[in-house]
Amino acid sequence: MTAKLHWRADLMAGAVVAVLLIPQSLAYAMLAGLPPQVGLYASLLPLLAYAALGSSPVLGLGPVAVLALMIAQALAGLPAGVSAEQGALVLAAEVGAFLALAALLRLDALASLLSVPALRGFENGATLMIAAGQLPVLLGSTAAGFTLPDLLRSALHGGMRPLSAAWGAAAVGLLLLSRRLGSRTLARLAPLLLLVGAMALSALTPAAQGVAQVGALPSLAVPVGLPPLDAALWLHLLPAAALVGLMGFVSSLAVSESLAQRRGEKLLPAAELRGLAAANLVASVTGGMPVAGSFSRSILLHEAGSASRWSLVFVAGFMALAMLLLAGPLAHLPKPVLAATIVVAVLGGFTPGHYRDAWRYARAEGVLMAAVTAAVLLWSIGAALALGVVGSIALLIQRTARPHVARIGRVPGTQHYRNVERYAVECQPEVVGLRIDESLVFTNARGLSDEVLARVREHRERVGPPQRVLLLMAPVNHIDVSGLTALQELRSALAAEGLRLEFSEVKGPVLDRLRAIGWLEQHDVSLYLSHHEGISAGEQVLRPSLADHDAPGQL
């Protein structure tokens, strides 16, 4: 693509995404308990900061629904005398500092703390909670709460205004109708067209009398200045900032990585950390709120043909133009209409099929996904994130607590060795061929001897008494000190039974470490370049082990 076409594609993509970002920035600021203009401020200069330091040409940066819910919870308990706007500035600064420190220490692996089931469970839970939390605004009720129990208790005394409910229901109906009957372009333009129409109807007719409105806004000139330098306030918001930063980075990286794979591009996680850190730090000094990547806007940038991060520069430019044009009319915007755009937008991303797929594939991960969703709805955002992290780590430890050791034999007429429980293979009685299918580290090292000795007993019962045990080590990428100790214990256990331990196909980095301390020579462990060479070093009399091809096991 030529430079001219690049610019044209980026300009068009910027215009299309700005149309979606205008109503979303207003709505998500309101969702976070902040004045609408804060969302607009967060959609200007922070985009330029990410464009300068980030790596994805299609990450739709700005206010996002899930973070808005987390921000609202964080700002709900501010000390007396501290406004929500001041708290948002401090929160954005702390999120930026947290991500900058992670980038400096090269901690982009933080994204691995949340497994995909935990992340999806969290996002679905937040989606449902956001939609539930906007229902009172749609209905003109005073009910409020960050969990379903709190919201339901509050709803008992919240009341309802029929006129507000009519505005909200009409807005939801029009948005759903635009998605169902209109073109993709109309569906994208619908939220903006709805807001403009609602503002005009409210300003020019008495149709919205008695309906809560956004109200008069201050000057939309970007307020540049440092966030409050109150040590107590910073300390109070620090835990929430860590959670917001973690969630913002993990969700942004998940979006940008999936689109990078689709586009055949290379993404730099470290650059993503730097870009997100810079964007949040800039938001903290320009009247904004914490920002991250939005899935819907990122997909839109991709589909609109964004070729570089210049598209984000154009988005910021169009947002600045919108601020100049919308300053007056925004005061007349009915809040139920704004709430309707939130409900329809977030519920469009709810994916119940993920629970079914996870349950069918790995029930433990399906349970984790459902548990994280339930924690968001019934407990708190912080508890749900903690459950997701702890649950992901627990499942990893559970899966790797014992190394998988397969007894293998030769496929007749070849030099290939496969699991005896899955293939019809040939085994020599005097040598037990085993394959270690994982790295040997502290999480699984203790189970190595038991697993190997169990396979030796199977061989003795089904094939004959062995003289040596040959471990195929090709799948082993790393052996830590715990793994090395386990190998020494295994050698001693085998020696007690009159068996010799041998290795085949040890990977170079692992072999380098073993040789550096003279481990093979010290423990008299033979090493073979190939597993077939190791098997062939013994007697050549072969016995068939005809296993059922459909038997459970691992290749």
Number of C-alpha atoms within 10 A of each C-alpha: 8 7 9 8 11 16 18 16 20 26 22 18 25 28 21 20 27 27 20 18 29 22 22 27 25 24 28 28 26 22 26 28 19 24 20 23 24 27 29 29 28 29 31 28 22 33 33 24 22 28 24 17 18 25 22 27 24 30 34 31 27 28 29 28 24 27 24 25 23 22 28 19 20 25 22 13 12 16 12 6 6 14 12 20 18 18 26 27 27 28 34 30 28 27 33 29 19 22 28 22 15 18 20 13 10 13 15 21 11 12 18 12 19 24 21 17 23 29 24 23 30 28 24 28 25 30 27 19 23 24 18 20 22 23 20 25 24 28 24 25 20 14 22 20 17 23 22 20 13 15 19 15 13 17 17 9 11 17 14 17 17 14 18 25 21 16 23 24 17 15 24 22 14 15 23 17 13 19 17 11 10 13 11 12 11 14 18 19 17 22 28 19 16 18 22 18 13 24 22 15 16 20 18 11 9 9 13 20 13 13 20 16 19 18 16 13 14 11 12 16 14 19 13 13 11 14 20 15 9 11 8 10 17 17 12 17 20 18 15 21 26 18 21 30 28 20 22 24 25 24 24 24 23 17 21 26 19 11 21 18 11 10 10 8 12 11 19 15 22 19 17 24 31 24 28 32 34 27 33 35 28 28 33 31 22 23 25 35 36 34 31 31 24 23 21 19 22 23 17 21 27 19 11 19 19 25 22 17 23 23 30 33 23 23 29 26 19 21 24 20 11 15 20 12 11 14 16 16 19 24 18 22 25 27 23 30 27 29 27 26 24 26 22 18 19 21 14 12 14 16 14 11 9 17 20 12 12 18 17 12 10 10 14 14 21 20 18 23 30 21 20 31 28 20 23 27 25 18 17 17 28 18 14 25 25 18 21 28 18 15 24 23 16 12 15 13 13 12 13 19 17 18 23 18 20 23 23 25 29 25 18 14 8 8 12 13 23 21 22 26 22 18 22 19 23 22 28 24 22 22 27 29 32 25 25 20 18 19 22 27 20 17 18 21 23 20 16 22 20 14 16 25 16 14 20 24 15 14 21 16 10 12 20 18 17 18 16 21 23 22 26 27 21 20 14 17 15 15 22 15 12 16 20 17 17 22 19 16 15 18 20 17 18 20 13 10 10 11 20 20 23 20 23 23 20 22 15 11 11 17 16 12 14 16 12 9 10 12 15 16 11 9 12 13 14 14 19 18 12 17 26 19 14 21 23 13 11 14 11 12 11 16 14 15 18 13 14 12 12 9 11 9 12 13 13
